[in-house]
């Protein structure tokens, strides 16, 4: 540790962090409760959002726990690399510009560490604007780094490369600064324009690659620093904007992989730190004995075979009119399409077309012509990675139905013409990606055979190459393991069976299935209909995390990419998202309170209305204590008649509307009211005809009614309102029904109410009589 300026302090901090991860990892392996380990390693403080109902701790599988421990060890190594400082030794004077560049690089590293450490506080205090302010400050530092690199590299790098890095770096940083300022002032349209100008981060990637090329040519930086920079850029390309989600069983989905990649993304910090450390470190002594060895050209037919192999599946696809390597198949493409940004989708399409038309043959041709160790290794590893991606896509591909174009969801990567050609009842997208993978893998194996590593270098490179290949292949298949296809709830399963049609009763849906149906029917989850339920629920929990944080930037991005507003997520996510459920419960409680106030006001209104005083003694009087209401302003009674007529087709509603209040046919009596206001109802039944009363009433009308059964019960089936029986002790036969209606004002929550007095008495005659017509309003 004496080789580095702060080596002892750095090793203590790194070992302390590693010890914490090890203890938490052991606890997680023994108890399966690894939420604290997850929070520390992934820096995700939102685990509570992914807990199911009644769960207090998240159960993490042992395999994921092991991965977290390994990532924690990697983070401890990164802490050691960042904090140890420069190497000890006699320093050469490099000038003021080098000192300023080192200072700017250390400021950028400090910003990253502070941003990581402050994430829990920002979430807890909901001061998300702090990130925008820190982002603007970081952007200013990055702009200084871009210009200082241009000046510092003057003596070691060509002017053309320096100008390129200056231009693209300035464009990228200015675009990022503009986005931060636009987001701070909620200028979402300007932010989207600046995002396009920055090429979704690919302009900054171009600057980083140019600096890596410059570092490879500059003796101040070691080969290890350049390699770490290459790994940092590769991980940044693989890392999309995503949040972790867990299915109902606690096992992680594909989104977990991306959160783990985020925790794995420490190489950028290490690259920045090593770049700053080595700027003023002692210059390495040149190795006079090292002479680059270039393999000799081998028998050309075998090299031609390696070049031609990727062209064979491309030619077969061209014969079928296809030009894509994978197309809309497999879990990798599915996630890029559904959860990736527009930049990732465009990059995927370019790679898909490049491999599909035989583009890897150009890489192999360049490797054969140059035959340098670096070119051959790069080409071999690239072919192996592409082969692994192709095999993963082929193994997880499912048949594409003819109507795939109808529900092709997510980012529209491919043209609609791709889904027009049918083959055996399915859409034919081209030959299997496995054929491409076989060809690429064969070419990758031919290159080391044609141009083997010299014996002096072979021993020390063999194990490293094998380890790299094994790691890359394993990483390529991680999404396949995490996205093992689970049960899929189809649209027809969400539709309840109609027993009256003779349909057999289907199996009862589970809680998760009901939730999946609700999310799909509410058009909240924009995933393909063949997406497993576990991934649908994982995506819902990711939406829950955005809903809970309520970060304006995330909400605006969600509306732009998926067309979803935060308010639109509240009710569909309520069952799975505690924060949305709290809003729904609060709204329901407020609605209940308003309803109770409304009912209490209506009760006071009816209690204050004067009771009717009959002029003769009725057989029975019923003043309904509670206010009544109707759904469509109609109360009616049906009684069976001898002709068994259909009450919906007898035209009584038209007669009642002509009368304005009441109409009757044998076995069918109808009274009209206003559907928007409560009713204060009184019913009176007489043994003989009562005197006519019109004073205090707006409308009084009388009709004849024949009761076949002697049960005259007015009701509204839609609202559940039902009046007591009007008949005289169950007497069947002819009645006269006199209806009194009054609209009165009320100083309360309602602007007025309705009084209804209904009199029934035995009497003959069906002629309607209007004793008072309603006033003209």
C-alpha positions in Angstrom: 0.0 0.0 0.0 3.0 2.3 0.3 3.1 2.5 -3.5 0.2 4.9 -3.5 -0.3 8.3 -1.8 -3.4 7.3 0.2 -3.1 3.6 -0.1 -3.6 2.7 3.6 -6.7 4.9 4.0 -8.2 3.5 0.8 -7.6 -0.1 1.7 -9.2 0.4 5.1 -12.3 1.9 3.6 -12.5 -0.7 0.9 -12.1 -3.6 3.3 -14.7 -2.1 5.7 -17.2 -1.9 2.9 -16.4 -5.4 1.8 -16.8 -6.6 5.4 -20.3 -5.0 5.6 -21.3 -6.6 2.3 -20.0 -10.0 3.4 -21.9 -9.9 6.8 -25.1 -8.8 5.1 -24.6 -11.5 2.4 -24.2 -14.2 5.0 -27.3 -13.0 6.8 -29.2 -13.0 3.5 -28.1 -16.5 2.6 -29.1 -17.9 6.0 -32.5 -16.0 6.4 -33.3 -15.2 2.7 -34.0 -11.6 3.9 -31.7 -9.6 1.7 -33.4 -6.2 1.4 -30.7 -4.4 3.3 -28.0 -6.0 1.2 -30.0 -5.0 -1.9 -30.3 -1.4 -0.8 -26.6 -1.0 0.0 -25.3 -2.7 -3.2 -27.8 -1.3 -5.7 -28.3 2.1 -3.9 -32.0 1.5 -4.4 -34.0 3.0 -1.5 -37.4 2.1 -2.9 -37.6 -1.6 -1.9 -40.8 -0.9 0.1 -42.6 -0.1 -3.2 -42.1 -3.7 -4.4 -43.3 -5.5 -1.3 -46.6 -7.4 -1.7 -49.6 -6.9 0.6 -48.7 -8.0 4.1 -45.0 -8.4 3.3 -42.5 -6.6 5.6 -39.2 -7.9 4.1 -38.4 -9.0 0.6 -37.3 -12.6 0.0 -34.3 -12.7 -2.3 -33.2 -16.0 -3.9 -29.8 -17.3 -2.9 -28.5 -17.0 -6.5 -29.3 -13.3 -6.6 -27.7 -12.9 -3.1 -24.5 -14.4 -4.5 -24.6 -12.0 -7.4 -25.0 -9.0 -5.0 -22.0 -10.2 -2.9 -19.9 -10.3 -6.0 -21.0 -6.9 -7.1 -20.3 -5.6 -3.6 -16.7 -7.0 -3.9 -16.4 -5.2 -7.3 -17.6 -1.9 -5.6 -15.0 -2.4 -2.9 -12.3 -2.7 -5.5 -13.6 0.4 -7.2 -13.4 2.3 -3.9 -9.7 1.2 -3.5 -9.0 2.4 -7.1 -10.7 5.8 -6.6 -9.4 6.6 -3.1 -5.8 5.4 -3.3 -4.4 8.4 -5.2 -1.5 8.6 -7.5 1.5 6.3 -7.4 4.4 7.5 -5.3 7.6 8.5 -7.0 9.4 11.5 -8.5 7.0 13.5 -10.5 7.8 15.4 -13.7 6.5 18.9 -14.2 3.5 18.8 -16.6 2.3 22.3 -16.5 -0.8 24.2 -15.2 -3.2 22.6 -17.7 -2.5 19.2 -16.4 -3.2 20.3 -12.9 -6.5 21.9 -13.9 -7.5 18.7 -15.7 -6.7 16.6 -12.6 -8.7 19.0 -10.5 -11.7 18.9 -12.9 -11.6 15.1 -13.0 -11.5 14.8 -9.2 -14.5 17.3 -9.0 -16.4 15.0 -11.3 -15.6 12.0 -9.2 -16.7 13.9 -6.1 -20.0 14.8 -7.7 -20.7 11.2 -8.6 -19.9 10.0 -5.0 -22.0 12.7 -3.5 -24.9 12.0 -5.8 -24.8 8.3 -4.8 -24.6 9.0 -1.1 -27.4 11.7 -1.2 -29.9 9.6 -3.1 -31.7 8.3 0.1 -31.9 11.8 1.5 -33.3 13.3 -1.7 -36.0 10.6 -1.8 -36.8 11.0 1.9 -37.0 14.8 1.7 -38.4 14.9 -1.9 -36.0 17.6 -2.9 -35.6 16.4 -6.4 -34.6 19.8 -7.7 -31.2 19.2 -6.0 -30.3 16.8 -8.7 -31.0 19.4 -11.4 -28.8 21.9 -9.6 -26.0 19.3 -9.1 -26.5 18.3 -12.8 -25.9 21.8 -14.0 -22.7 22.1 -11.8 -21.5 18.7 -13.1 -22.2 19.8 -16.7 -19.9 22.9 -16.2 -17.2 20.6 -14.8 -17.6 18.2 -17.8 -17.3 21.1 -20.2 -14.1 22.2 -18.6 -12.8 18.5 -18.9 -13.6 18.5 -22.6 -11.6 21.6 -23.3 -8.7 20.7 -21.0 -8.3 17.3 -22.7 -8.0 19.2 -26.0 -5.2 21.3 -24.6 -3.4 18.5 -22.6 -3.3 16.1 -25.5 -1.6 18.6 -27.9 1.8 16.9 -27.9 0.7 13.3 -28.2 -2.4 13.1 -30.4 -3.2 14.4 -33.9 -5.0 17.6 -34.3 -7.8 15.9 -36.2 -8.6 13.6 -33.3 -8.4 16.4 -30.8 -10.8 18.6 -32.8 -13.2 15.8 -33.2 -13.2 15.2 -29.4 -13.6 18.9 -28.7 -16.6 19.3 -31.1 -18.6 16.2 -30.0 -17.8 16.7 -26.3 -18.9 20.3 -26.4 -22.2 19.4 -28.2 -22.9 16.6 -25.7 -22.2 18.7 -22.6 -24.1 21.7 -23.9 -27.1 19.5 -24.7 -27.0 17.9 -21.3 -26.7 21.3 -19.6 -29.7 22.5 -21.6 -31.7 19.5 -20.6 -31.0 20.1 -16.9 -32.0 23.8 -17.2 -35.1 22.9 -19.2 -36.2 20.3 -16.7 -35.6 22.7 -13.8 -38.0 25.1 -15.4 -40.4 22.4 -16.7 -39.7 23.2 -20.3 -40.4 19.6 -21.5 -40.5 20.4 -25.2 -37.1 22.1 -25.1 -35.7 19.1 -23.1 -36.9 16.7 -25.8 -35.3 18.7 -28.5 -32.0 18.8 -26.6 -32.2 15.1 -26.0 -32.4 14.6 -29.8 -29.5 17.0 -30.3 -27.4 14.9 -27.9 -28.2 11.8 -29.8 -29.6 10.0 -26.6 -26.1 10.0 -25.1 -24.3 8.6 -28.1 -22.5 11.9 -28.9 -21.0 11.7 -25.4 -20.1 8.1 -26.1 -18.2 9.3 -29.3 -16.2 11.7 -27.1 -15.4 9.0 -24.6 -14.2 6.7 -27.4 -12.0 9.4 -28.9 -10.4 10.0 -25.5 -9.7 6.3 -25.1 -8.0 6.3 -28.5 -5.9 9.2 -27.4 -5.0 7.5 -24.1 -3.9 4.4 -25.9 -1.4 6.6 -27.8 -0.2 8.6 -24.9 2.5 7.0 -22.7 1.2 8.7 -19.5 -1.7 6.2 -19.3 -1.3 2.5 -18.7 -3.0 -0.2 -20.8 -5.1 -1.2 -17.7 -6.6 2.3 -17.6 -7.6 2.1 -21.3 -9.1 -1.4 -20.8 -11.1 -0.2 -17.8 -12.3 2.8 -19.9 -13.5 0.4 -22.7 -15.4 -1.7 -20.1 -17.0 1.4 -18.7 -18.3 2.5 -22.1 -19.6 -1.0 -22.9 -21.5 -1.2 -19.6 -22.9 2.3 -20.1 -24.3 1.2 -23.5 -25.9 -2.0 -21.9 -27.4 0.0 -19.1 -30.8 1.4 -20.0 -33.1 3.6 -17.8 -35.0 1.0 -15.7 -36.0 0.2 -12.2 -35.9 -3.2 -10.5 -39.2 -5.1 -10.0 -40.1 -8.4 -8.4 -42.8 -10.7 -9.3 -45.3 -12.1 -6.8 -43.1 -15.1 -6.0 -40.2 -12.8 -5.1 -38.0 -13.9 -8.0 -36.5 -11.1 -10.1 -37.5 -10.3 -13.6 -35.4 -9.0 -16.5 -35.6 -5.5 -15.0 -33.5 -6.7 -12.1 -30.7 -7.4 -14.5 -30.6 -3.7 -15.5 -30.6 -2.6 -11.9 -27.7 -4.9 -11.3 -25.9 -3.5 -14.3 -26.4 -0.1 -12.7 -24.7 -1.3 -9.5 -22.1 -2.9 -11.7 -21.4 0.4 -13.4 -18.4 1.4 -11.3 -15.9 1.3 -14.1 -16.6 4.8 -15.2 -15.6 6.1 -11.8 -12.4 4.0 -11.8 -11.5 5.2 -15.3 -11.9 8.8 -14.3 -9.8 8.2 -11.1 -7.0 6.4 -12.9 -7.0 9.0 -15.6 -6.4 11.7 -13.0 -4.0 9.6 -10.9 -1.7 8.8 -13.9 -1.6 12.3 -15.3 1.3 13.3 -13.1 2.6 9.8 -12.2 6.2 9.0 -13.2 6.5 8.1 -16.9 6.9 4.4 -17.6 10.2 3.2 -18.9 10.0 2.1 -22.5 10.4 -1.7 -23.1 13.2 -2.0 -25.5 12.8 -5.7 -25.8 9.2 -5.7 -26.8 8.7 -6.0 -30.5 5.1 -6.3 -31.8 4.6 -9.6 -33.6 2.2 -9.7 -36.6 1.1 -13.2 -37.6 2.0 -14.2 -41.2 -0.8 -14.6 -43.8 -2.1 -18.1 -43.9 -3.6 -20.3 -46.6 -6.2 -17.9 -48.2 -9.1 -20.4 -48.9 -9.5 -21.0 -45.1 -9.6 -17.2 -44.4 -12.1 -16.9 -47.2 -14.3 -19.4 -45.5 -14.2 -17.4 -42.2 -15.2 -14.3 -44.2 -18.0 -16.1 -46.2 -19.7 -17.9 -43.3 -21.7 -14.9 -42.0 -22.9 -14.3 -45.6 -24.5 -17.7 -46.0 -27.5 -17.1 -43.6 -27.8 -13.6 -44.9 -28.1 -14.9 -48.5 -30.8 -17.4 -47.4 -32.7 -14.6 -45.8 -32.3 -12.4 -48.9 -33.8 -15.2 -50.9 -36.9 -15.0 -48.8 -37.0 -11.2 -49.0 -35.8 -10.6 -45.4 -32.9 -8.7 -44.2 -33.0 -8.9 -40.4 -30.8 -11.0 -38.1 -33.4 -11.4 -35.2 -36.4 -9.2 -35.8 -39.2 -9.1 -33.2 -38.2 -12.4 -31.5 -36.7 -13.3 -28.1 -36.5 -11.6 -24.7 -33.6 -9.3 -25.6 -35.5 -7.6 -28.5 -38.7 -7.6 -26.4 -37.2 -5.6 -23.6 -35.4 -3.2 -25.9 -38.8 -2.6 -27.7 -40.9 -2.3 -24.6 -38.6 -0.7 -21.9 -35.7 0.7 -23.9 -35.5 4.3 -24.9 -35.6 5.5 -28.5 -31.8 5.6 -28.8 -31.5 2.0 -27.6 -34.2 1.0 -30.1 -32.4 2.7 -33.0 -29.1 1.1 -32.0 -30.7 -2.3 -31.9 -32.3 -1.9 -35.3 -28.9 -0.8 -36.8 -27.2 -3.9 -35.3 -30.1 -6.1 -36.4 -29.8 -5.0 -40.0 -26.0 -5.0 -40.0 -25.7 -8.6 -38.9 -28.8 -9.6 -41.0 -27.1 -8.4 -44.3 -23.8 -10.1 -43.4 -22.0 -7.1 -42.0 -19.7 -9.2 -39.7 -17.9 -10.4 -42.8 -16.4 -6.9 -43.1 -15.1 -7.1 -39.5 -13.5 -10.5 -40.3 -12.1 -9.1 -43.6 -10.4 -6.3 -41.7 -9.0 -8.7 -39.1 -7.6 -10.9 -41.9 -6.0 -8.0 -43.7 -4.5 -6.3 -40.6 -3.7 -9.4 -38.5 -2.7 -7.4 -35.4 -3.3 -9.0 -32.0 -5.7 -6.2 -31.0 -7.8 -6.5 -34.1 -8.0 -10.3 -34.0 -9.0 -10.3 -30.3 -11.6 -7.6 -30.8 -13.1 -9.4 -33.8 -13.2 -12.8 -32.1 -14.8 -11.4 -28.9 -17.4 -9.4 -31.0 -18.3 -12.6 -32.9 -18.7 -14.6 -29.8 -20.9 -12.0 -28.1 -23.1 -11.7 -31.3 -23.4 -15.5 -31.4 -24.5 -15.6 -27.7 -27.2 -12.9 -28.3 -28.5 -14.9 -31.3 -28.7 -18.2 -29.4 -30.5 -16.4 -26.5 -33.0 -14.9 -28.9 -33.6 -18.2 -30.7 -34.1 -20.1 -27.5 -36.7 -17.6 -26.2 -38.5 -16.9 -29.5 -42.2 -17.8 -29.7 -44.3 -18.3 -32.9 -45.6 -14.9 -34.2 -49.4 -15.1 -34.9 -50.9 -13.5 -38.0 -52.4 -10.6 -36.0 -49.1 -9.7 -34.4 -49.1 -6.4 -36.2 -52.4 -5.6 -34.4 -50.9 -5.6 -30.9 -47.2 -4.9 -31.7 -46.6 -2.7 -28.7 -43.7 -0.6 -27.4 -41.2 1.3 -29.5 -42.1 0.8 -33.2 -38.7 -0.6 -34.3 -39.7 -2.5 -37.4 -41.8 -1.4 -40.4 -45.3 -2.7 -40.8 -44.4 -4.4 -44.1 -42.4 -6.9 -42.0 -45.7 -8.4 -40.7 -47.5 -8.9 -44.0 -46.0 -12.1 -45.4 -47.6 -15.2 -43.8 -46.2 -18.7 -43.6 -48.2 -21.7 -42.3 -50.6 -19.5 -40.4 -47.7 -17.5 -38.8 -45.7 -14.4 -39.8 -42.4 -15.5 -41.3 -39.6 -13.2 -40.1 -36.7 -15.0 -41.7 -34.6 -18.0 -40.7 -33.8 -18.6 -37.1 -31.1 -16.4 -35.5 -29.4 -19.7 -34.4 -28.1 -20.1 -37.9 -26.5 -16.7 -37.8 -25.0 -17.6 -34.4 -23.6 -20.9 -35.7 -21.9 -19.1 -38.6 -20.5 -16.3 -36.4 -19.2 -18.8 -33.8 -17.5 -20.9 -36.5 -15.8 -17.8 -37.9 -14.7 -16.8 -34.3 -13.1 -20.3 -33.9 -11.4 -20.1 -37.2 -9.6 -16.9 -36.5 -7.4 -18.1 -33.6 -6.7 -21.3 -35.6 -5.5 -19.2 -38.6 -3.5 -16.7 -36.6 -2.5 -18.3 -33.3 -0.9 -16.3 -30.5 2.9 -16.6 -30.5 4.3 -19.1 -27.9 5.8 -16.2 -25.9 2.4 -14.6 -25.4 0.2 -17.6 -25.5 0.6 -18.9 -22.0 -0.2 -15.6 -20.2 -3.1 -14.8 -22.5 -4.9 -18.2 -22.7 -6.5 -18.1 -19.3 -7.5 -14.5 -19.6 -9.1 -15.1 -23.0 -11.0 -18.2 -21.7 -12.2 -16.2 -18.7 -13.4 -13.3 -20.9 -15.3 -15.6 -23.2 -16.9 -17.6 -20.4 -18.0 -14.3 -18.7 -19.4 -12.8 -21.8 -21.4 -15.9 -22.8 -22.8 -16.2 -19.2 -23.8 -12.5 -19.2 -25.5 -13.0 -22.6 -27.6 -15.7 -21.2 -28.6 -14.0 -17.9 -31.7 -12.4 -19.4 -32.8 -15.9 -20.7 -32.6 -17.4 -17.2 -34.4 -14.5 -15.6 -37.1 -14.4 -18.2 -38.1 -18.1 -18.2 -41.6 -18.0 -19.6 -44.2 -18.3 -16.9 -48.0 -18.4 -17.1 -49.7 -16.0 -19.5 -53.3 -14.8 -18.8 -54.9 -14.4 -22.2 -57.6 -11.8 -23.0 -60.3 -14.5 -23.2 -59.4 -15.6 -19.7 -60.2 -12.1 -18.4 -63.7 -12.2 -19.8 -66.2 -13.9 -17.4 -68.1 -16.9 -18.8 -71.8 -16.3 -19.5 -73.6 -19.2 -17.9 -77.0 -18.2 -19.5 -75.5 -18.9 -22.9 -74.5 -22.4 -21.8 -70.8 -21.6 -21.6 -68.9 -23.8 -19.1 -67.7 -22.1 -16.0 -63.9 -21.4 -16.2 -61.4 -21.6 -13.5 -61.4 -18.8 -10.9 -58.7 -16.2 -11.5 -56.0 -15.7 -8.9 -55.2 -12.3 -7.4 -52.3 -11.8 -9.8 -54.4 -12.9 -12.8 -57.2 -10.4 -11.8 -54.6 -7.7 -11.5 -53.1 -8.5 -14.9 -56.5 -8.4 -16.4 -57.2 -5.1 -14.8 -54.0 -3.6 -16.0 -54.4 -4.8 -19.6 -58.1 -3.8 -19.8 -57.2 -0.3 -18.4 -54.6 0.0 -21.2 -51.9 0.7 -18.6 -49.5 -2.1 -19.5 -48.3 -1.7 -23.1 -46.8 -5.1 -23.4 -47.5 -7.8 -26.0 -50.4 -10.1 -25.3 -48.0 -13.0 -25.0 -45.9 -11.4 -22.2 -45.8 -13.6 -19.1 -47.9 -12.4 -16.1 -44.7 -12.1 -13.9 -43.2 -9.5 -16.3 -46.5 -7.6 -16.5 -46.6 -7.4 -12.7 -42.9 -6.4 -12.7 -43.6 -3.6 -15.1 -46.5 -2.5 -13.0 -44.3 -2.3 -9.9 -41.8 -0.3 -12.0 -44.7 2.1 -12.8 -45.4 2.1 -9.1 -41.9 3.3 -8.4 -42.3 6.2 -10.8 -45.7 7.0 -9.3 -44.3 7.0 -5.7 -41.3 9.1 -6.4 -43.4 11.6 -8.5 -40.3 13.0 -10.0 -41.4 15.6 -12.7 -38.7 14.4 -15.0 -39.6 10.7 -14.8 -43.3 11.5 -15.1 -42.7 13.7 -18.2 -40.6 10.9 -19.7 -43.2 8.3 -19.0 -45.9 10.5 -20.7 -43.6 11.0 -23.7 -42.5 7.3 -24.1 -45.7 5.5 -23.1 -48.4 8.1 -23.2 -49.3 7.6 -19.5 -50.0 10.4 -17.0 -49.5 9.9 -13.3 -53.2 10.4 -12.6 -54.1 7.7 -15.1 -52.1 5.2 -13.1 -53.8 5.8 -9.8 -56.7 3.5 -9.9 -55.2 0.7 -12.1 -52.2 0.4 -9.8 -54.0 0.8 -6.5 -54.0 -3.0 -5.7 -50.3 -3.4 -6.2 -49.0 0.1 -5.4 -49.3 1.3 -1.7 -48.9 5.0 -2.6 -51.6 4.8 -5.3 -53.8 2.8 -2.9 -53.5 5.5 -0.3 -54.7 8.1 -2.9 -57.6 5.9 -3.9 -58.6 5.3 -0.2 -58.3 9.0 0.5 -60.5 9.8 -2.5 -63.0 7.1 -1.5 -63.1 8.5 2.1 -63.6 12.0 0.8 -66.4 10.7 -1.5 -68.0 8.9 1.4 -67.8 12.1 3.5 -69.4 14.1 0.8 -72.1 11.5 0.3 -72.9 11.4 4.0 -73.1 15.2 4.1 -75.4 15.1 1.0 -77.6 12.4 2.6 -77.8 14.3 5.9 -78.7 17.5 4.0 -81.4 15.6 2.1 -82.7 14.2 5.3 -83.0 17.7 6.8 -84.7 18.9 3.7 -87.4 16.2 3.9 -87.8 16.6 7.6 -88.4 20.3 7.1 -91.1 19.9 4.5 -94.7 20.2 5.9 -96.5 16.9 6.4 -99.7 16.4 4.5 -102.9 16.7 6.5 -105.6 14.5 4.9 -109.1 16.0 4.5 -110.7 12.6 5.2 -109.3 9.7 7.2 -107.2 7.3 5.0 -107.0 3.6 5.5 -103.3 3.9 5.8 -100.6 6.6 5.6 -96.9 6.1 5.0 -94.5 9.0 5.1 -91.2 7.6 4.1 -88.6 8.7 6.6 -85.6 8.7 4.3 -85.2 10.6 1.0 -85.6 8.5 -2.1 -83.9 8.9 -5.5 -84.2 7.4 -8.9 -81.7 6.5 -11.5 -83.6 7.7 -14.6 -86.5 9.6 -12.9 -89.0 6.7 -13.2 -90.8 4.6 -10.6 -93.2 1.9 -11.9 -94.9 -1.3 -11.0 -95.4 -4.4 -13.1 -98.1 -7.0 -12.4 -98.7 -10.1 -14.6 -101.7 -9.8 -16.9 -103.7 -12.5 -18.8 -102.2 -11.5 -22.2 -98.7 -11.7 -20.7 -97.6 -8.5 -22.5 -94.1 -7.1 -22.5 -94.1 -4.0 -20.3 -91.1 -2.7 -22.2 -93.0 -2.7 -25.5 -96.4 -1.3 -24.3 -95.6 2.4 -25.0 -96.5 3.5 -21.5 -93.4 5.7 -21.2 -94.5 7.8 -24.1 -97.9 8.3 -22.5 -96.3 9.3 -19.2 -94.1 11.8 -21.0 -97.2 13.3 -22.7 -98.9 13.5 -19.3 -95.7 14.8 -17.7 -96.4 13.0 -14.4 -98.3 9.6 -14.4 -99.7 7.0 -16.8 -101.2 3.6 -16.4 -102.2 0.4 -18.3 -103.6 -2.8 -16.9 -100.8 -4.2 -14.7 -98.4 -1.3 -15.5 -98.2 2.0 -13.6 -95.6 4.6 -14.1 -94.7 7.9 -12.3 -92.1 10.4 -13.6 -89.9 12.5 -11.4 -86.6 14.4 -11.8 -83.6 12.1 -11.6 -81.1 14.6 -10.2 -82.9 15.5 -7.0 -84.0 13.6 -3.9 -87.7 12.8 -3.3 -89.7 13.3 -0.2 -92.5 10.7 -0.5 -95.8 10.2 1.2 -98.3 7.4 0.2 -102.0 7.3 1.3 -104.5 4.7 0.6 -108.3 5.4 1.0 -111.4 3.3 1.0 -113.3 6.0 -0.9 -112.5 8.9 -3.2 -110.8 11.8 -1.2 -111.4 15.4 -2.0 -109.2 17.0 -4.6 -106.3 19.2 -3.3 -104.2 21.4 -5.5 -103.0 24.2 -3.2 -99.3 24.0 -2.6 -98.7 21.5 -5.5 -97.2 22.2 -8.9 -98.8 19.3 -10.8 -101.7 17.1 -9.8 -102.9 14.3 -12.1 -105.1 11.2 -11.7 -105.3 8.0 -13.8 -107.2 4.8 -13.6 -105.3 1.6 -12.9 -106.3 -2.1 -12.9 -104.3 -4.2 -10.4 -104.5 -7.9 -11.4 -102.8 -9.2 -8.2 -103.6 -6.6 -5.6 -99.9 -5.7 -5.0 -99.1 -2.1 -6.2 -95.4 -1.6 -5.4 -93.7 1.2 -7.2 -89.9 0.7 -7.6 -86.8 1.6 -9.6 -84.7 -1.5 -10.1 -81.6 0.4 -11.2 -81.3 2.5 -8.1 -82.9 0.0 -5.7 -85.6 2.4 -4.6 -88.9 0.7 -3.6 -92.1 2.3 -2.2 -94.5 0.5 0.2 -97.6 -1.3 -1.2 -100.3 1.2 -2.3 -103.1 -1.4 -2.5 -106.1 -1.5 -0.1 -105.3 -4.6 2.0 -104.2 -6.6 -1.1 -107.4 -5.8 -3.0 -107.2 -6.6 -6.7 -109.3 -4.7 -9.2 -109.7 -1.1 -10.4 -108.1 1.8 -8.6 -107.7 5.5 -9.2 -104.2 6.8 -8.6 -103.8 10.5 -7.9 -100.3 11.9 -7.9 -99.3 15.3 -6.4 -95.9 16.7 -7.3 -94.1 19.8 -5.9 -90.7 21.3 -6.6 -89.5 23.5 -3.7 -86.3 25.5 -3.0 -83.8 24.5 -0.3 -80.9 26.4 1.1 -78.4 23.6 1.5 -76.1 21.5 -0.5 -79.0 21.0 -3.0 -80.7 23.9 -4.6 -84.1 22.2 -4.2 -86.1 19.1 -3.7 -89.2 17.2 -4.8 -92.3 16.3 -2.8 -94.4 13.5 -4.0 -97.8 12.6 -2.6 -99.5 9.5 -4.1 -103.1 8.6 -3.3 -104.8 5.3 -4.2 -108.4 4.4 -3.8 -110.9 2.0 -5.4 -112.6 3.5 -8.4 -113.7 2.8 -11.9 -112.7 4.5 -15.1 -109.5 4.8 -17.0 -109.8 8.4 -18.1 -106.8 10.5 -17.0 -107.6 13.8 -15.3 -105.2 16.8 -14.8 -106.3 18.8 -11.8 -103.4 21.2 -12.1 -100.8 21.4 -14.8 -97.2 22.3 -14.1 -96.3 26.0 -14.3 -94.3 27.3 -17.2 -90.7 27.7 -16.1 
